[in-house]
Amino acid sequence: MSSDTVTREQLVELLRLRERGESEFTLIDIREEYELFHGYIPGAINAPLSTFDTDRLEGDVILYCQAGIRSEYLLHELAAQGFLGIKHYIGGYLDWVNRSSDCS
């Protein structure tokens, strides 16, 4: 696993730290609005890939999508443009839901 990925366990811990004010990052759900019908990770903001605006990229950022494919793509695109401090949740929303009884 590379340093630009976040596992579910790491994300759960980072969300706990953020809730206590011990960590700062922006969690961005890049799925399209119609995909949010199935749910989202609490504390995320939605910025669909189709209309993604790099103005949202301030500080540390964790991207996620449905399965991790689009967020990995966007991660590489942004890295090529010189953006730093960006990671992606490797399993995406499907991993979050499928493992909801783990780590929480």
C-alpha positions as CSV (number, residue, x, y, z in Angstrom):
1,M,0.0,0.0,0.0
2,S,1.4,3.4,-0.9
3,S,1.6,6.5,1.3
4,D,-1.2,8.2,-0.7
5,T,-3.8,5.7,0.3
6,V,-5.9,5.4,3.4
7,T,-7.5,2.1,4.7
8,R,-10.8,1.9,6.4
9,E,-9.1,1.5,9.8
10,Q,-7.0,4.6,9.2
11,L,-10.0,6.6,8.1
12,V,-12.0,5.6,11.1
13,E,-9.1,6.7,13.4
14,L,-8.6,10.0,11.5
15,L,-12.4,10.7,11.7
16,R,-12.2,10.1,15.5
17,L,-9.2,12.4,15.8
18,R,-10.9,15.1,13.7
19,E,-14.0,14.9,15.9
20,R,-11.9,15.5,19.0
21,G,-10.1,18.4,17.3
22,E,-6.8,16.5,17.1
23,S,-6.6,16.3,13.3
24,E,-7.7,18.5,10.4
25,F,-8.5,17.2,6.9
26,T,-11.3,17.5,4.4
27,L,-13.1,14.3,3.4
28,I,-14.4,14.7,-0.1
29,D,-16.9,12.3,-1.7
30,I,-16.4,12.6,-5.5
31,R,-19.4,10.5,-6.5
32,E,-22.1,12.1,-8.5
33,E,-25.1,13.5,-6.6
34,Y,-27.4,10.6,-7.7
35,E,-25.0,8.1,-6.1
36,L,-25.5,9.7,-2.6
37,F,-29.0,8.1,-2.5
38,H,-27.3,5.0,-1.0
39,G,-25.5,7.0,1.7
40,Y,-22.2,8.6,2.4
41,I,-19.4,8.6,5.0
42,P,-20.4,11.0,7.8
43,G,-18.4,14.2,7.8
44,A,-17.8,14.2,4.0
45,I,-18.6,16.9,1.6
46,N,-19.7,16.1,-1.9
47,A,-17.7,17.4,-4.9
48,P,-18.6,15.3,-7.9
49,L,-15.8,14.3,-10.2
50,S,-17.6,15.6,-13.2
51,T,-17.6,19.1,-11.8
52,F,-14.6,18.9,-9.5
53,D,-13.1,22.2,-8.6
54,T,-9.6,22.3,-7.2
55,D,-10.6,25.3,-5.0
56,R,-11.8,22.7,-2.5
57,L,-8.2,21.5,-2.0
58,E,-7.0,23.3,1.1
59,G,-4.9,21.5,3.6
60,D,-4.9,17.7,3.9
61,V,-7.6,16.0,1.8
62,I,-8.9,12.4,1.6
63,L,-10.9,11.6,-1.5
64,Y,-13.3,8.7,-1.9
65,C,-15.7,7.4,-4.5
66,Q,-17.8,4.2,-4.8
67,A,-15.0,1.7,-5.1
68,G,-11.8,3.6,-5.1
69,I,-11.2,3.7,-8.8
70,R,-12.2,7.3,-9.6
71,S,-10.6,8.7,-6.4
72,E,-7.3,7.0,-7.3
73,Y,-7.6,8.5,-10.8
74,L,-8.2,12.0,-9.4
75,L,-5.4,11.6,-6.9
76,H,-2.9,10.9,-9.7
77,E,-4.3,13.8,-11.8
78,L,-4.0,16.2,-8.9
79,A,-0.5,15.0,-8.0
80,A,0.6,15.5,-11.6
81,Q,-0.7,19.1,-11.2
82,G,1.5,19.6,-8.1
83,F,-1.1,19.3,-5.4
84,L,0.2,17.9,-2.1
85,G,-1.4,16.5,1.0
86,I,-4.0,14.4,-0.9
87,K,-4.8,10.8,-0.3
88,H,-7.6,8.5,-1.3
89,Y,-9.7,5.9,0.6
90,I,-8.7,2.8,-1.2
91,G,-11.9,0.9,-0.7
92,G,-14.4,3.7,-1.3
93,Y,-17.9,3.8,-0.1
94,L,-18.5,0.1,-0.8
95,D,-15.7,-0.9,1.5
96,W,-17.1,1.5,4.2
97,V,-20.6,-0.1,4.0
98,N,-19.4,-3.7,3.6
99,R,-17.2,-3.4,6.7
100,S,-19.5,-1.3,8.8
101,S,-19.3,-3.6,11.8
102,D,-15.5,-3.6,11.7
103,C,-13.4,-0.9,13.5
104,S,-16.3,1.2,14.6
